[in-house]
Every structure is written in structure tokens, then in C-alpha cells.
Amino acid sequence: MSSVLYDTPGPRAKRRNALLSAVFLVLLGALVWWVWKTMDDKQQLKWALWQPFTTSEAWTTYLLPGLVNTLKAAALSMVIALPLGAVFGIARLSDHRWVRIVAGVVVEFFRAIPVLLLMLFANELYNRYTQVNSDDRPLYAVVTGLVLYNASVLAEVVRAGILALPKGQTEAAYAIGLRKGQTMTGILLPQAVTAMLPAIVSQLVVIVKDTALGGVMLGYAELLSERGTLAANYANVIASFIVVAAIYIVLNFALTSFAGWLEHRLRRSKRSTGAALGAEEVDELNAAKVGGTY
């Protein structure tokens, strides 16, 4: 079937596509074989290196506690960064110039600073000027750095999503007497959320991965940091990296899959139900119009 954007491939195109697919599969198989052979030559496939992951000790002592800490830091950062980013994104569209300027300066400032630097600065701040104990300080510093950086990025996502909507939406809302706040919350944001969702999810995935920076630099006991402790005890560095990478892949895939389901649900909820009115209901509507009550 052909469409405006897609033409059904002909016989030559089908043969070419089949040949390219076969070449890709051959190259992929060669790459997998090379990786397998290299690891085997380096004695990285010995059962002794992988056997610890079949026991409960490696998971309950190292990996699962690290995963819980990763999810804790990521969840706190998401819960704070999402509404904060929405507020600053909307503030950058304010009619008041001083609000736009202040919001713009804050967003551009924190968006320009590396997230690791923000974590280190927050850690020093909590160490010198607060009473946060040393056990909780790494978590506070990681969450603070992630929130400041990702809220500024999400603010730009929100602003771009709202500006991408047709201007007629705003003009129509003003025409029926809605104020700007009502227009933003009732008309623009609900429509922009669906368009913004892929970019928002991409940033949430970044939050999950960036928790590892806290483990490397601040001693926060997240998943990657606990992997180092596990590898030191079992002498299986490569194997532990592969297992932890698989955990990150599953975690982020679950997040993107949920976001895809949510996006599909939001799109379906915005479609009209297409319900048909019966003859009696049509007569009632006509009578109401004639009587001036409709």
C-alpha cells in the first residue's frame, strides 16, 4: 500500500532490502562471535566469574540495595524536577517581563553547569552550612544536583511544547473569556503534555543514569557503586559490568514502555467517542433551541 509518505517497494527494492538485511545479520553475527571469542580468550566466560550472580548473597548484599538507592534518588529527583520544570517553563512565557527574565536567568544558569559540579557544590553546601548527617548527605547532594539541572532542561521542554501549539488555541480561549491562567491549565498544557512526553521520558532516563555520578564522586551507595564492591570481593569486573548494564537496560526499558503506554492512553482519551443521538434526544435539543433554553 502506498501513501503520501511511503511507496510500496517494487521487486528490485524488495531484493535490495532483503540483501541489506542479510548483510546486517551476518555482520551482527560476526560482531557477537568476535566479542564472545575475545572474552573466552581473556578467560572472562569462566563459570567461577558468573556463579556469584546465581546466589542470593550477591543480590541481597550488593545489587538490590544499590538498585533501591538508585531508584530512591531517581524517584525523588523526578518528583521534584517535573513540577519545578513546569513552573519555570510557564514562567518563561509570562506576560510580566521581570518574571520572564528571572526565570530565564535561572534556567540558563543551571542548564549550563555540569550536573556533577552541581552535586559536588551541593555536597559542600550541606557539609558546611547544614546539619545533615554524613550518611544522608550523599543522597541530598545527588538529588539536589539532579533536580537543579534536569528541572532547567524540563523547563525548556515545557516552553517548547507550549509554543509548538497553534496560536489559534490561545486566541479561541481568550475569545470565550478565559483568563491566561485558565487558558494555560485548561487548554494549552493538556494538549502539550502528549507532544512533550517523549522528550520528558528521555530526560527521566537521563536522571536514572546520572545517579551513578553520585556513587563515583560522593560515595553514594547506588547500583554502580555497589557493583564495584561486589567486583572487588568476587574478582569479576567484566561480568559485574555486564550484569549491571543489563539491569539499567531493563529499568530504562520499563520506564519508556510505561511512557509509551501512557502516551497511547492520553491520545485515545482525547478522541471523540462518536456517540450517536437518538430521535427523541434530537427533538429535545430542537425544542430547547426554539424555546431559547439551549
VEXSE-182931 format. One line per field, with one value per residue (C-alpha): residue in one letter; residue number from 1; chain; x, y, z. Coordinates in Angstrom, 2 decimals. Example, Ala and Ser with C-alpha at 12.3 -4.5 7.8 and 13.67 -1.06 7.14 Angstrom:
<nodes>
residuo c(A S) $
num c(1 2) $
cadena c(A A) $
X c(12.30 13.67) $
Y c(-4.50 -1.06) $
Z c(7.80 7.14) $
</nodes>
This chain:
<nodes>
residuo c(M S S V L Y D T P G P R A K R R N A L L S A V F L V L L G A L V W W V W K T M D D K Q Q L K W A L W Q P F T T S E A W T T Y L L P G L V N T L K A A A L S M V I A L P L G A V F G I A R L S D H R W V R I V A G V V V E F F R A I P V L L L M L F A N E L Y N R Y T Q V N S D D R P L Y A V V T G L V L Y N A S V L A E V V R A G I L A L P K G Q T E A A Y A I G L R K G Q T M T G I L L P Q A V T A M L P A I V S Q L V V I V K D T A L G G V M L G Y A E L L S E R G T L A A N Y A N V I A S F I V V A A I Y I V L N F A L T S F A G W L E H R L R R S K R S T G A A L G A E E V D E L N A A K V G G T Y) $
num c(1 2 3 4 5 6 7 8 9 10 11 12 13 14 15 16 17 18 19 20 21 22 23 24 25 26 27 28 29 30 31 32 33 34 35 36 37 38 39 40 41 42 43 44 45 46 47 48 49 50 51 52 53 54 55 56 57 58 59 60 61 62 63 64 65 66 67 68 69 70 71 72 73 74 75 76 77 78 79 80 81 82 83 84 85 86 87 88 89 90 91 92 93 94 95 96 97 98 99 100 101 102 103 104 105 106 107 108 109 110 111 112 113 114 115 116 117 118 119 120 121 122 123 124 125 126 127 128 129 130 131 132 133 134 135 136 137 138 139 140 141 142 143 144 145 146 147 148 149 150 151 152 153 154 155 156 157 158 159 160 161 162 163 164 165 166 167 168 169 170 171 172 173 174 175 176 177 178 179 180 181 182 183 184 185 186 187 188 189 190 191 192 193 194 195 196 197 198 199 200 201 202 203 204 205 206 207 208 209 210 211 212 213 214 215 216 217 218 219 220 221 222 223 224 225 226 227 228 229 230 231 232 233 234 235 236 237 238 239 240 241 242 243 244 245 246 247 248 249 250 251 252 253 254 255 256 257 258 259 260 261 262 263 264 265 266 267 268 269 270 271 272 273 274 275 276 277 278 279 280 281 282 283 284 285 286 287 288 289 290 291 292 293 294) $
cadena c(A A A A A A A A A A A A A A A A A A A A A A A A A A A A A A A A A A A A A A A A A A A A A A A A A A A A A A A A A A A A A A A A A A A A A A A A A A A A A A A A A A A A A A A A A A A A A A A A A A A A A A A A A A A A A A A A A A A A A A A A A A A A A A A A A A A A A A A A A A A A A A A A A A A A A A A A A A A A A A A A A A A A A A A A A A A A A A A A A A A A A A A A A A A A A A A A A A A A A A A A A A A A A A A A A A A A A A A A A A A A A A A A A A A A A A A A A A A A A A A A A A A A A A A A A A A A A A A A A A A A A A A A A A A A A A A A A A A A A A A A A A A A A A A A A A A A A A) $
X c(0.00 1.28 0.69 1.84 4.92 5.55 5.64 5.31 8.71 8.88 10.63 14.09 13.64 12.45 15.53 17.79 16.15 16.45 20.14 20.84 19.03 21.08 24.34 23.36 22.57 25.88 27.81 25.89 26.60 30.30 30.40 28.73 31.15 34.16 33.04 32.39 35.77 37.64 36.01 36.72 40.38 40.61 39.07 36.03 33.50 34.63 31.74 33.53 33.13 29.39 28.44 28.06 25.07 23.21 23.40 21.27 24.25 25.42 21.92 20.76 24.11 25.18 22.97 19.46 20.41 22.26 19.24 16.95 19.20 19.31 15.52 15.19 17.43 15.87 12.29 12.89 14.58 11.72 9.02 10.70 12.13 8.93 6.70 9.62 10.47 6.82 6.70 9.84 8.77 5.45 7.19 9.32 6.08 4.73 3.39 5.42 8.89 10.58 9.15 10.42 13.88 14.30 13.06 15.28 18.39 17.75 17.08 20.07 22.39 21.65 21.36 24.90 26.55 27.50 25.33 28.39 29.58 26.14 26.31 29.77 28.72 25.57 27.60 29.93 26.97 25.27 28.58 29.41 26.08 23.52 23.04 22.52 24.39 27.14 25.05 22.27 24.45 25.32 21.63 20.77 23.63 22.73 19.06 19.86 22.20 19.79 16.83 18.60 19.96 17.01 14.37 16.08 16.12 12.48 11.56 12.77 10.86 7.65 8.19 8.87 5.87 3.51 4.95 4.54 0.75 -1.18 -1.83 -5.47 -5.84 -4.91 -6.94 -10.03 -9.66 -9.38 -12.38 -14.65 -13.46 -10.86 -8.01 -4.40 -4.09 -7.24 -6.05 -2.70 -4.02 -7.21 -6.31 -2.59 -0.93 -3.26 -2.55 1.17 1.71 1.22 3.67 6.20 6.03 8.85 11.27 10.25 10.78 14.22 15.15 13.83 16.06 18.98 18.08 18.22 21.64 23.11 22.57 25.77 27.74 26.91 28.33 31.58 32.28 30.29 30.29 26.55 25.77 23.85 23.88 27.14 28.97 27.80 28.94 32.48 32.29 30.90 33.63 36.32 35.05 34.45 37.13 34.63 34.88 33.70 30.90 29.63 29.66 27.60 25.04 24.66 24.35 21.55 19.78 19.99 18.64 15.67 14.98 15.03 13.07 10.36 10.27 10.00 7.41 5.24 5.60 4.58 1.52 0.65 1.06 -1.19 -3.79 -3.69 -4.15 -7.10 -8.75 -8.70 -10.56 -14.27 -16.45 -18.64 -21.84 -24.98 -28.10 -31.48 -34.55 -36.08 -32.84 -32.65 -36.25 -35.48 -32.47 -34.51 -37.28 -34.71 -33.29 -36.72 -37.62 -34.35 -33.15 -30.24) $
Y c(0.00 3.44 6.69 10.27 9.46 5.86 3.99 0.23 -1.18 -2.84 -6.14 -4.56 -2.63 -5.79 -7.71 -4.85 -4.67 -8.42 -8.29 -5.41 -7.26 -10.39 -8.41 -6.71 -10.04 -11.51 -8.51 -8.63 -12.33 -11.71 -8.99 -11.24 -14.07 -11.72 -10.44 -13.98 -15.20 -12.28 -12.80 -16.52 -15.88 -13.49 -16.13 -13.93 -16.70 -18.99 -20.15 -19.03 -15.38 -15.68 -18.13 -15.41 -13.96 -17.24 -16.91 -14.70 -13.13 -11.08 -9.71 -9.11 -7.74 -5.61 -5.30 -4.98 -2.41 -0.45 -0.65 0.56 3.57 4.31 4.22 6.32 9.11 8.98 8.98 11.93 13.86 13.16 14.12 17.46 18.27 17.70 20.29 22.67 22.47 23.07 26.16 27.67 26.73 28.53 31.44 31.98 32.60 35.10 38.48 40.10 40.91 40.62 37.10 36.04 37.48 35.89 32.50 32.70 33.52 30.65 28.13 29.11 29.22 25.71 24.27 25.44 23.85 20.14 18.06 16.58 20.06 20.79 17.60 18.46 22.01 20.78 18.29 21.05 23.27 20.61 19.81 23.40 25.11 22.47 19.83 16.97 13.92 12.30 9.22 11.19 13.90 11.98 11.37 15.02 16.17 13.77 14.73 18.46 18.30 16.22 18.48 21.75 20.53 18.47 20.98 23.59 21.21 20.22 23.90 24.31 21.19 22.60 26.00 24.49 22.18 25.05 27.30 24.48 24.60 26.62 30.20 29.71 27.65 30.63 33.09 30.89 30.58 34.35 34.81 32.86 34.87 32.62 34.23 33.36 31.06 29.20 29.01 27.59 24.96 24.03 24.36 24.51 22.23 19.22 19.34 19.96 17.08 14.44 16.14 16.70 13.17 11.58 14.38 14.24 10.47 10.86 13.28 10.90 8.17 10.60 11.12 7.38 7.04 10.19 8.82 6.85 10.11 10.34 6.90 7.68 11.10 11.31 7.73 7.33 3.59 3.31 0.42 1.17 1.90 -1.36 -3.16 -2.01 -3.51 -6.75 -6.96 -6.37 -9.28 -11.74 -10.54 -10.45 -6.90 -7.57 -9.90 -7.41 -4.59 -6.71 -7.66 -4.06 -2.81 -5.34 -4.06 -0.48 -1.56 -3.36 -0.44 2.19 -0.04 -0.40 3.38 4.05 1.28 2.81 6.21 4.75 3.16 6.44 8.42 5.99 6.22 10.03 10.13 7.74 9.72 12.86 11.25 11.73 8.85 9.35 8.57 8.98 10.76 9.12 10.70 11.70 13.37 15.33 16.51 17.64 19.63 21.27 22.15 23.66 25.78 27.03 27.81 29.70 27.44 25.95) $
Z c(0.00 -0.93 0.89 0.73 2.82 1.78 -1.51 -1.62 -2.68 -6.06 -6.90 -7.13 -3.88 -2.11 -3.29 -2.22 1.22 1.65 0.69 3.10 5.89 5.24 5.24 8.50 10.18 9.00 10.36 13.63 13.99 13.26 15.93 18.51 17.68 17.97 21.36 22.57 21.28 22.82 26.21 26.04 25.22 28.19 30.50 31.13 30.46 33.24 35.39 38.55 37.46 36.77 39.51 42.22 40.33 40.79 44.57 46.79 48.57 45.58 45.07 48.63 49.82 46.85 43.78 45.23 47.91 45.24 42.92 45.72 46.32 42.60 42.39 45.55 44.24 40.77 42.09 44.43 41.62 39.20 41.68 42.40 38.96 36.94 38.66 39.16 35.46 34.54 36.76 35.25 31.72 32.17 33.91 30.80 28.89 31.40 30.27 33.05 31.83 35.21 35.65 32.22 32.86 36.31 35.09 32.01 34.04 36.48 33.70 31.57 34.59 35.86 32.36 31.59 34.64 34.52 36.80 38.52 39.51 40.95 43.01 44.35 45.19 46.95 48.94 50.18 50.94 53.05 54.76 55.74 56.34 57.33 59.98 57.50 58.81 56.80 55.99 54.32 52.76 49.53 48.82 49.42 47.18 44.35 44.41 44.59 41.60 39.54 40.37 39.55 36.22 34.99 36.10 33.92 30.95 31.51 31.69 28.11 27.08 28.57 26.99 23.57 23.84 24.60 21.89 19.36 19.72 17.12 18.20 17.38 20.57 22.72 20.65 20.85 24.63 25.01 22.71 25.05 28.05 29.64 31.55 30.77 33.78 32.78 29.20 30.25 32.67 30.85 27.16 26.42 28.97 28.43 24.70 25.09 27.53 24.85 22.50 25.28 26.69 24.58 25.48 29.14 29.26 27.66 30.44 33.10 31.68 31.98 35.65 36.33 34.69 36.26 39.77 39.08 39.25 42.93 43.53 41.74 43.26 46.50 47.78 47.38 47.57 44.29 41.82 40.01 43.25 44.80 41.65 42.42 45.90 44.51 41.84 44.45 46.53 43.67 41.19 38.30 36.95 33.39 34.46 37.04 34.47 32.07 34.73 35.95 32.35 31.79 34.92 33.65 30.25 31.82 34.15 31.41 29.03 31.66 32.06 28.31 27.89 30.62 28.99 25.62 27.19 28.91 25.69 23.81 26.56 26.54 22.78 22.94 25.74 23.57 20.70 20.36 21.38 18.31 20.21 18.11 19.41 19.17 17.56 20.92 22.03 18.77 19.23 22.77 21.57 18.80 21.25 23.62 20.82 19.79 23.39 23.89 26.70 24.76) $
</nodes>
